[in-house]
Amino acid sequence: MLASDRQGASRVQALDLLRLIAVAAVVFYHYGFWGPSSHDVPRVALPWMASFAQYGFLGVPVFFIISGFVIAYSAEGRTATGFAIARFSRIYPTFLFCMTLTFLAVLTLGPPHFDTSIAQWFANLFIAAPALGHPYMDGAYWSLVIEVSFYAWVAVLMAAKVFPRRLDLIILIWLGITFANELTIDAPLFEKLFLADDSGFFAVGLVIYEFFRGRRDPKLGALLALSVGTAVFQSLHKLIRLAPHTGGTFDDAVVAVICLASIAIIFAATRVRRVPLPASVVMAIGGLTYPLYLLHMQLGYVFLMRFSSTDRVWAVSVIISSIVLLSWIIWRFIERPAQRWTKDALTTQAIRRGLEVTAARIEPAGVKRSPA
């Protein structure tokens, strides 16, 4: 879902293409298997796709793996303050614009199928709207809460001077907490606080970045195996709640294979230096995926229920194509300048308050950086 705010390792071009594929999988999931359900709105637009679209939920874990990779790079050369500024600038302006756009669409075009309120819009300003007693403006926002929680933990660990220096220990403790909770009390509080349902995916991304940097040792290989095993376990564990909630019939073997294949493809993608497409095209593909993720679900269903004809395949194709174009416009003309302005403003304020934003790049002993 997210592209890095730095141009160095963020331009692992194949990852930009994988982001688009992951978004497409989520779109198939929402339109071919599970969509917004409100009042008398059908839960799915294209039910004939259900048998394979139901596995599109695995596109979100792909985002988490890529996020682990990207965040590991984003943390380098920054203090906790600099990292927090970079992440906020990357996430929030685009979120605010897309959330408000969705709000206006639901407010004006949603009734009688969808409705909203100023109170819901206000609660969504804090991203985690359910904590304030209101639903997400778009159901897809739940994964953004997971992402932000991951960023918060990284910032805290950076402030404590243990990330990325003690990355191996951090991952071991994190996965230990995950299994201690998942295999015992399975407490929702621990799941939310420690991201116990998704820790394996982020851990895989962090470890893949260590390989990308040039690190090679048996400990890292063992850590990768442990992280991959946790990710597969969590993919299957999600079915315990997902199947009854959606009414889907999932094949455990298919879920495990998709999870393993996704990890292998992401790992291979980090070894690809350049893809046979113009750099500007690849950058645009990576850039539009975030607003596309934020807009495709609720906004798309508002237009589907308002304007669609009996030919839903045609209607969905037009709606998604239009949202892709809108996402590119947002990335090109709104997100990039808003991100720069927000980052510059926050950096200036941090420096005025005597906070350090950049730090010397730390290279763990025995690690040689691979050329990006």
Secondary structure, DSSP 8 states (H G I E B T S, - for coil): ----SSSSGGG-HHHHHHHHHHHHHHHHHHHHT-----TT--S-S-GGGHHHHGGGGGHHHHHHHHHHHHHHHHHTTB-HHHHHHHHHHHHHHHHHHHHHHHHHHHHHH-TTT----HHHHHHHTTS-GGGGT---SSGGGHHHHHHHHHHHHHHHHHHTT-TTTTHHHHHHHHHHHHHHHHTTT--HHHHHHHTTTTHHHHHHHHHHHHHHHT---HHHHHHHHHHHHHHHHHHHHHHHHHHHHHT----HHHHHHHHHHHHHHHHHHTT----SS-HHHHHHHHHHHHHHHHHTTHHHHHHHHHH--S-HHHHHHHHHHHHHHHHHHIIIIIIHHHHHHHHHHHHHHHHHTT---B------TT------
